[in-house]
Amino acid sequence: MGGSSANIISETDGPGIKLYLNDERFAFGGTTNEKPTIVCLLSDSTGINTVGNGVGHDITAIIDGKVDPVYVLNDYYEADLDSYSSGRVAYPLSKLPEGRHTLKVKAWDILNNSSEAYTEFIVASDASLALKHVLNYPNPFTTHTQFSFEYNKPCEDLEVQVQLFTIAGKLVKTISKKIITPGTRIDDLTWDGRDDFGDRIGRGVYIYRVKLNTADESASETQKLVILK
């Protein structure tokens, strides 16, 4: 479900909640490292309850439906500049086991109305570079398409290379970019359908390979795309 909404919010009168892992590029079901950061954007016209007035009125997070432990996020809330009605939480989690996990965050406004947000994510080990959910959108396309992917080593210098080939294996375009991001998702690599000489290539099916390189290792994945006229 990478690329879909990052969270599901219950229908209540409580705060608005946007829930992510590591940064705001995270998508529901996305891949993270073993120590992701809960990123939660909160807003409410009456203000956010950050002092836990009333039993059970803290900003809380639950992993995999387990109520032990319940993570209390109050102290990690930072209000937006000159605002009493919005802010963000950035809460670093300890090492999580590999595999799929769920996350639910609950928050309250100062009138004691609550909301919950839910998301899912997959932890990939930091031991080796992993590349997942490689795709381009739109596909098919006519003039422009955008490549996106997820990986498991945030805050590390990466060299990204996208190579496009004909079905016969002829290389027609190479896109290279150096990146460093606090998150684990890249979705801003755009291609205009032109080859390395600036000429627009013909309609048809092409193969592209996304490759990541760090100082010590690499990972790659291959997909298909279609160009229309």
N, C-alpha and C positions, 0 to 999 in steps of 0.2 A: 504493500500500500504506500510505498515511498512516493511523495509528490502530492498526497492528499492532505487534508487538514491536519495540523499538528496536534490538535486536541479535540475532545468532545466535551462540551460544557452542558451541565444539567440546566433545565429550564426553571430558574428561580429568580427572585428579586435581588439576589446578592451581587457581589462584585463581578465585573467582567474579568475573565481569566484567560490568558494565552499561555500555553504550557509548551516548553521546549526542553531539549537536552543539548547542552553546550552552547548553542547560539540559536538565533531566530531563523536560520535556514533549515533547521531540523524538520523532518516530515514524519508523520505517523508511521510507525513500523521501521524507522530508520536505524542505521548502524551507529554505535558509539564505541568509545574505548572502555576500558575496565573501570575507570574512575570518572564518570561523566559528572557534569554540573547541572543541577536542576535550575532552569531559567524560567521564571514565572513573571509575567507582566500583569499587574492588577490595576483595576480602575473602578471607581464608584463615586457618584456625585456627592454622597454623604461622607465619604472618607473610608479608609481601610482600617479595620481593627487590628492593630499590631501589638497590643498589650495583653490580649487574652482575657479581657474583662468577661466574666461569666465562665462557668465550667465548660470546657471543651470548645472555647471560642478562639483558639490559637490558629495561626496559619500552619497547616499540617500536610505532610506527604506520607503516603503509604506505598511501599514497594511490594509487588506481587500479592496484594491483598492481605499482607501480614500486619497485624496490629501491634506486633512486638518485633522490632521497635516502631514507634510512630515518630517521625522526624518533625520536630517543631522548628519552623522557619522564621519566627518573629524577628529574631535578632539579625537576620540576614536581609531584611526588607530595607530598601533605600527609596525614599520618596523622590519623585521627579523634581527638578529645580522649580522652586516657587509654587509647588502644588501640594495640596493636602489630599487630593482625590485620585492620584495615580502614582505608581512606583513599580519597582521590580525587586525580585528575589533572585539571588545567585547562590545556590547552596551546593557545595562540593560533596559528592558521595564517596564513601570508602570503596574499596575494591569489590566489584560485583562478579559473580561467576559468569562464564560465557553462556550465551543462549538468549532466548526471548524473555523479556520482563515487561511488567505493567507498572504504571505509575499513576497515582491519583492524588491530586492536591485539593485541599478544601480551604476556603477563606471566608471571612466575615466582614460585613460593613459595620459601622458604629451603631446602626439600628438593630443589630443582631440578625440580619438576613445573611444567609450563607449561599455559596455556590461551590460546585465541584468541577474539576477538569480532569480528563483521563487521556492517557496516551500509552502507546506500546513502543518498545525499542529492543534492539538486538545488540548484545555485547559481543564484540570480537576481541580476542586477546591482543594486547599490545606487543606480544612477543615477535610477531611477524606482520609485515605490512599486508593489509587486506583491502580489497577493492570490491564494492558491491553496488547493486542497483544502477548499473550503467545504462543510460538511455538518452535519446534525443527527442526534442519536441519543438515543433510538430514533426511528425513522421507518418506519412509522406509530407514533403514540403515543396515550395516553389522558389522562394527567394532567400529565406533565412531559416536556420534551425539552431537550437540551443542544446548543448550537451550538459548532462548532469551526472553525478556519481557520488557515492559515499565511501569513506575510508575510515580507518581506525587509529590515526595518529595525529590528533590535533596539536596545534602549536609547534609544528615541526616543519622545517623548510622542505618543500616538495617541488619537484619538477614534473609538470604535466605535459604529456605529448599525446596528441590525437592525430593518427594517420588514417587517411582515406584511400581505399583501393577500389579499382574496378573488380568485377567478378573474376576476371582473368588474372588478377593479382598485380596490376600495374598501379604504382603509387601515384596519386594525382594531387594530394594536398597534405601538408604537415603543419599542424598548429602546436606551438610550444609556449608554455607559460610557467613562470615560477610563482609559487603561492606560499603563504603562511596564514593560517586562519585558526581562531580559537575553537571552531566547530569541526564537524566531520562530514560536511556536505558542501559540494561545489556545484553551482548551477548557472554560472555566468560566462561559459565558453560558447561564443556565437560564431557560426560559419555562414557566409553569404553564398555558398554554392559555387565558388570560383576556385580554380586550381592554383598551383604555385606561381603561374605566370599571369594571373589576373583574369583569365578567360573563364566564362561560365561553362561548366561541364554539362553534358547532355543528360536527358532524362534516363531513368533506369534504376537498377538496384546496385548499391555499392556496399562495401564492407568497411567498417571503421574499427580501429583498435585504440583503446585508451590505455596509456601506460603511465604509471607513477614511479618516480625514482626518488629515493633519499640518498644520503651519503653512503649507506651500507646495503640497500636492498631495493628491489623493484617488484611491481605487481602489474598485471595487465588483464584486459578482458576485451572480447571482440563481439560486435553486434552488426546488424544490417540497417541500412536506411534506404529510402526511396526518394528520388527526385522527380517531380512532375514538371511539365511545361504548361 
